[in-house]
Amino acid sequence: MTVELVDTTQHAVHKQEFAVLYAQVQQFYALQMQILDVHDTERWAATFTEDAVFESPSLPAPVRARAALAHYVRAGAADQRRAGGRLDHWVGMLDVRPQADGSLRTRCSALVYLTPSGGSSKVLYVCVMEDVLVRARGQWRTAHRRVTRDDLA
């Protein structure tokens, strides 16, 4: 049997740095989804890079660039207001993979809940969200998002 000895000090520092990074990414997603849920379209779009790409099965083609993302969310918010009720997003089961270039590849489950006016909440969509996050002006930003839905797999 072979036993590999690890420099415990270096390993502990690496684990601590990753724990901080992981918490930052969780906070990023919590804020991004809360902003989306209240339809603050400009602020939500600002969580993406200027040249971001957003792929979703509910779209005929990927949405490219921050301004187009804001337009997409604004139109969805207007549709939702006309229909009544509200949508909420929950993100969990987050996997974060740091890349050599400093970006992050993330993968998580995303649930979309619908709460009709005066009704009970129900899960509308079960999704997987795969992102590339980059640092811009000291903040994490989404450079590329690919959403898949279980009901369309």
N, C-alpha and C positions, 0 to 999 in steps of 0.2 A: 504494500500500500504506500502511496506517495501522499505526503502532506505538504501543501504549499503554505508557507508562512507569509503573511501580509503585513506590511508596515502599518500597524494599527493606528498610529498617529495620522499618517497621510490618508488612510482609508476613512477615518472618522471625520477629517476635514472635508473630504470629497462628499461624504454622505450628508454632512451639515450644509454644504453649499447647494447640493441638489435639493435638500428639503426646503431651503429658502426659495430656490427657483420654482419648485413645484407649487409652493404656496402662492408665489407671484402669479403663476399661470392660472391657478384656481381663482384667484381674486380677479384677474383679467376677465375670465369667462363669466363670473358672477356679475360683474359690472356690465359687461357687454350685453348679456341677456336681459338684465333689468332695464337697461336703456332701451333695448328693442321692445320690451313688453309695454313700456309707457309711450312708445311711438315718438321718441326723441330722435327723429331720423338723421339730422345733421350730426348730432353727437355720436350716434351709432356708426354712421359712415366714417367718422373720424377715427374709429378704432381699427380701420383698415388702411393699408398703404394707398397712396395716390393711384397706383397702377394695379390694384388688387384684382383678383379673378375670383368670382363666386359661382360655383356650379351647384345646381339643385335640380332634382327631377321635376319640380313644379315649373321650371323655366324652359322655354324652347331652345335657349342657347345660354352659354355662360354670360354673366353680367361682368363687364370689365370697367374698371375705374371707379373711384370713390363717388363721383357725382352720379353715375348710373346706379350705384348701390342705394344712395339716398332716394333717388326717384323710385326705384323698385319698392323700397320699404314704405315710402310715402303713399304709393298707390295701394299697397296691401293694407295699410292703416285705414285709408278711406273706405275700402271695401268692408273691412271689419266693423267700422263704425256704422255703416249702413245696415249690416247684418245683425248688429247688436251683440252683446256678450263680449268676452275678451279671450285672448290667447296668452298663455304663459309658457315659458320655456324652463326646463330643468336640465342641467348638464351634470353627468357623473361618469364614473368608471374611466377617469382621465388617465391616459398614458402619455408621458412626455419624454421625447427622445432628443437630447441636444445633438446638434450637427457640428461638424468640424468648422464650418463657416460662421458659427455663432447663432444660426437660426435654430428653431425648434420645430420638430415634427410632432404633432399631437393627434391623438385619436380619442374620441369619447362617445358615449351614448348621449343622445339628446331626446328628451321627451317634450312634445308639444301638447299642452292641455287646452281644451276649450271649455269655457264656462259661459253657458248661455245666460242672458239676463233672467234672473230669478230661478235659475236651475242649478243643477249639480255639475261639478267638474268631471270631465272624462278625458282619457288620453285620446288624442286625435291622431298623432303620428309617433312612431318609434323610429328614430333616425340614428345614423352614425355620422359623425362630423369629423373630417380629417382636415387639419390645417397645417400651414406653414406660417409660423410666427417669426417676426424679425423685430429688432430693436430700431426705433426711430425716435430721435430726440429724447432718449432715455426711457421710452415707454414701449411696451409690446404692442405690435400691430399685426393684423392678419394680412398676409401677402396673398395667400391662396386658401380658399375653402372649398371643400367638396363634401356635399351632403348626399347621403343615400337614405332611402326609406325602406323599412322592412317590408311594407305592403307592396312595394314595387320591385323587390329583388327577384 
